[in-house]
Amino acid sequence: MNIRISPFVVIAALLVAGPGGLGLPFAVSTAAAADKGAARVIEITGNDQMKFSVAAIEAKAGEDLKVVFTNVGTLPKEAMGHNWVLLKAGADVNAFATAAMTAKATDYIPPAHKDKVIAHTPVLGPKGKAEVSFKAPAAGTYTYICSFPGHYMIMRGTLTVK
Ligand code: CO
């Protein structure tokens, strides 16, 4: 038997399931789904070695993106928590990360530098998972970091928008 899944069926399934309800790769990779505004999912993990699994992301300006971030480590959150923080172009990464060190109360997003953030997840403990959706900003190069104290020099990557 020859089974074809029509794009309309996929869209209908997405509508029924609601945003993020299905999470199936085929659904978000079809052109039909993209036309309906489904975000491209980017899976990133952070581990006990202070490494992001993805060090470089490319996107088109205005593209809908959804970062799904998972802490795959086992160390306690207080010792090895991780978040994913995308900063605006021209943001002073060192200044942001330095201020973040004393911003535990606001999940290591320093209030005085909040306007430098495009998107971020909460700080996650072991096996924690969070997602954040945003539109790719204007063409340029953007840095993302983990702003947990002491991590940003190693835990960082680049979003390149074309
Ligand atoms: Co970290």
Residues whose N, C-alpha, C, O or C-beta is under 5 A from the ligand:
A	BS01	CO	G81 H82 N83 C146 F148 H151 M155
